[in-house]
Amino acid sequence: MIHVKYQDNSYDYVDDVMLDYLIASDSIKEFYRASDAEWVDINEAPIRGEGLSYIGPERRRSPACLKIS
């Protein structure tokens, strides 16, 4: 669950699908990014879904998809 801060300064916990919706609908000010241990202001920080390229190791692919020769 992801901690979010709404436009009215109230807080809640939502799943990642709801987070995407809340960001797209401009319903939240910030969310807590646990991997970086910090609050992210959606108006100032780059966030997923903005078309930015990710440079780094692929972490979403399951090990079963990797072919070992």
N, C-alpha and C positions, 0 to 999 in steps of 0.2 A: 504494500500500500504506500501511496505517495502523499506526503503532507502538502496541502495547498493553502494559499491565502487568497480569499476572494476579494473583489473590488470593494466590498463593504467592510473589509478588515476582519471578517470572521474566518475561522480555520476549519479544515475538514481533512479527511483521508479519503483518497480515491484510487481506483486501479488505473493502470496505464492507458487503457482505452478511453476512460472518462477524462484523463488528463489531456489527451489529444483533443477531445471535444471541447474542453474548457479553454484550452489555449486558442483553438480556432474561433471560438465564439467570444473571445476577449472577456471571459468571465472571471479570470483570476489575475492577480498582480504578480504572484510569486509561487514557486514550488520548491520543495526541498530536494536537492539532488544528493542522495546519500553517498554516491560514489565519490563525490568531491567534498562531502560534509559541509555544504553551504546552501543558502537560499539563492535561487536564481530569479532575477527580475526579468520577466518575459519581454519587457520593452527595451532592455539593454543588452542582454546576453544572447548569443546564438543558441537556438533551440532546434530540436529535431523538426523535420517537416518544412524547413525553410529553403530547401533545395541546396543546402551547403554540402560539399563533398566531405566525406569522412576519410581521413588519412590515418591508417593504422591497421592493426591486425583484425581480421574477420573474426568476430566472436559469436555471431548468431548461428553460424552453420553447425549443425550437430556433428559429432565425431563419426557417426555412421555414414555421413555423406562424403567423408574424405576417403579417397582411394589410395591405398598404400601399394606401391609397386615393388 
